Amino acid sequence: MTSDRLSLLFVTVPLAGVVGIFVGSFLNVVIYRTPRGLSVAAPRSFCPTCERQLNWWENVPLVSWTALRGRCRTCCQPISIRYPLVELATGASFALTTWAWHGTIIAAGYCVLAATMIAVGLIEYGGQRAPVSVATVGTALALAVILVGGGWQERWATVVGSLVGTAIGLTAYALLRHRDPEGRDPRGHGRSALLIAGCWSGGLGLAATTAGVACWMVVYLACGAGAWAMARQSVSVGSPQLGPDHGSPLVVAAPLITAIAAAMAVSLVVGR
């Protein structure tokens, strides 16, 4: 095994995972605050129950939640396990993405896309609409990094593909928004993630994009079939509706975001 390969496996990938854990801590702030119209910059992190601002040592990713046994030090109310799980998931996605892109500069751009997708997806799974600004800012930052990295390495196919994919994702988002401006149709919830998916898949090449689109279709149709089956079941037992607050699985309640997430994972595997 070459020294470059060893460096990737034992230095770059673990380092990316650690960075991802800290980014995941920030994503928790984004996921909680942006749907509520709060600033992600100020004030400092606080307990959602008693609203006391946390000291720095109470806000160390993974460590603080474990040391405090998942409870606020002041009001002793439980702190959702979602927080450390988001940090772990982001760290894992950064490590895997960095490994797939062999630790190049482009990997950093794809890590930003992965983080943005996690934020948008969890906001949607929480039953709230993800502000389009989250996907827009994340995709724009990632695209800038990909363009710089691709130009530096002279990977022009990745550069062009990312630009084209982002344009297609933006067009798809605009069409869905034109058809349903208020976002009332649950089948279109999470449509801003199309920007992320377009940039992500475009840079991976035609084969990866094709695989991603095929996966998207299968998962989206499966979610639709699941929603239909549960709707029939709810009618038979006299329940008038189904949704995130009525017992339906999150993956069925948010079909578009689920299909996009699955397509991104499949396209990365195929493309790398």
N, C-alpha and C positions, 0 to 999 in steps of 0.2 A: 504494500500500500504506500503511495507517495506521501511526501510530507504535506503537500497541499490538501490531500484527502484527509489525513489525520487532523490537520488544523481545522478543517471544516467540521469534522465529526466531534472533536473534543474541545474546541474553543468557540468557533463561530456559532454553531447551532445552540449549545447551552447558553451562550451569552445572549442570543436572540430570545431564548425562552425566558431568561431573567428580565430582560427589557420588556417582554410581553406581559409579564406578571405586573410590573409597575404601570404599564399602559392600561391593563385591565382595571387597575384601581381607579384610573381616570375615567375609564368607560363607565364605571358604576356611577360616577358623578353625572356624566352625560345622560345615561339612561334614566336616572331619577329626576334630573332638573329640567332638561330641555322640553319634555312634554308639558311641564308646568310653567313654562315661560321664565324660568329662573336662570341667572347667570351661572356659567360653569367655572368662572374665575373667582368669584367672591359671593358670599363669605366662605371661610374655610369649611371643611367637611363637618357635619353636625349629625347628632342623633335625630332620626326622623320622628321619634316619639316625644322626647323632652326638649329637643332643639338646642341642646348644649353643644357648643363648638368643641371638637375633639382636639386633644393635645397631639403633638406629632407622633408620640410613641403609641397612641391609640389608633394610628392610621397607617401602620406599616403593613403592606400587603401580606396576606396569609397569616403572618406571625401574630398581629394584634387580635384578629378574630379568634384565633386558637387560644391565645393567652387569656383573653377575656371570656372564654367559653361561650362565645356567641351571644353575649349580653352587654348592654350599656353599663358602664361603670357607675353612672349616677342613678338612673331610674330602674336599672336591672331588667328592662324589657328586652325580649329576644331581638337579635340582629339577624336578619335573613341570611340563610346559608348561601343565597344567590351571590353575595358579594365575593366570598372566596372562590366560588365555582366560576364566576366570570373571570377572575384573575387567573385561575388555573387554565381555563379554556383559551384565554388570550395568549398565555405563555406557550401552551401547546401549539396553537395555530401559528405563532411566530416561529417556533422551532421547526415545525414541519414545512412551512413555506420557505424558510431560509435554506433548509436542506434540499427542497425541490429545485430551488433556483441556484444551488451551489454557492451560496454565500455572496452572490454578486450584489452590486448596488441596486439592480432591478428588484432583488428580493425585498429591499426596504420598502419600495413602492407597493409591492404585493402585500406586505405586512400591514401597511396602512389601510389597504382595501379590506383585508381580513378583519381588522379592528373596526372599521366603519360598518361592515356587514353585521358584526356581532352587536354593535350598538343599535342599529336600525332594527335588526331582527328581535332583540329582546324588548325594545320599546313596543313593537307591534304585538309580540306575544303577551305583553302585559295588558293588552286591550286598549292601548292608546295609539294614536297616529303619530308616526315618526315625522318630525319636521323635515321638510325637504332640504333645509340648510345643513343637516347632519350629513346626508349623502353627498350633497354638492361640495361642501368643504373637504370632506374626506377623499372624494374622487379627484377633485382638483389637485390636492396636495400629492396624492399617489401618482397621478398622471405626470406631474412635474418631475417627480423623482424618477419615474420610469423613462421619461424622455431624456433626462440627463444621463441616467445609467446606460440606456440603450445607445445614445449617441456616443458616449465615452467608449463603449465596447464595440461600437459599429454594428450593433444588432438592429439594423434598420427595419427588418420584418416585424420585430417586436414594437418598435416605435410607431410604424404605420398602422399595425394591427390594433394597438391600444387607442390610437386616435380614431380610427374607423369604428371600433367597438364602442367607444364612448359616445360617438355621434349617433350610432344606432340605438344605444340605450337611452340617450336623451330624446330621440325621436319617438321611441316606444312610450316613454314616460309622458311626453307631450300629448300623444294620441289618447292615452288612458285618461289623462287629466281633462282633455277636451270632451271626451265622452261622458265623464263623471266628475265634474268640477268639485263637488262637495265631498267626494269620496264616500258615498253612501253604500256602494256595492261592496260587500266584504270580499268578493273575489279579487278586487283590485287593491286591497289594503297592502301596504308595503311596496307600492309601485316605485317609490324613489330608489329602491334597491336595484332597479334596472340600470341606473347609471353605474353603480358599482360593478354589476355583473358584466356590463358591456365592456368596460375598461379591463376587467379581469380576464375575460375570455378572449378578447381581441388580440391580446399580446401573446397568447398561447399557441396560436396557429389554427389552421382550418380543421384539422382532425380533432383537436381538443374542443373547439367551438361546436363542431357537429355533435360530438359525444355529449357535451353539456346541454345543447338544445334538446337532444333526444331524452336525456335524463329529466330535463325540465318538464317535457310533455308527459312522460310517464308518471312522475310524482304529482304533477298538477291534476291529471286525470284521476289518479288514485285518491287524492284528497277530495276531489269532487264526488267520487263514488262513495267515499266514506261519509261525507256530509249528507248525501242522499239517503244512505242506509240508516244513519242515525235519525234523520228527519222522519223517515217512515216509522222507526221504532218509537220516536217521541209521540207521534200521532196515535200509535196503537195503545200507548199507556196514558194518553191524555195530556201530555206536556205540550204546550203551544209553540215552543221555540227552543232552538239550540244555539249555543254560542259559547264564548270563553267563560261566561258566568253561569252557564247552564249545564256544565258537565262534559262538554265535548272536548276532545283532545286538542291541544294547541296547534298541532301540525295540521289538523283538519280545519280549525277555525281560521287559520291564516294560510291558505293554500299557496298564494303567490310567493310569499316570503320563504315558505318551506321548500318550494320547488326551486327557487333561485339559489338558496343555500346548498341544496343537494347538487344542483348543476355546477356550481362553482367548485365543489369538492371533486366531482368526477372529472371536470375539465382539467384541474390541476394534475390529477393522477395521470390522465392520458397524455397531457402536454409535456410532462417532465419524465 
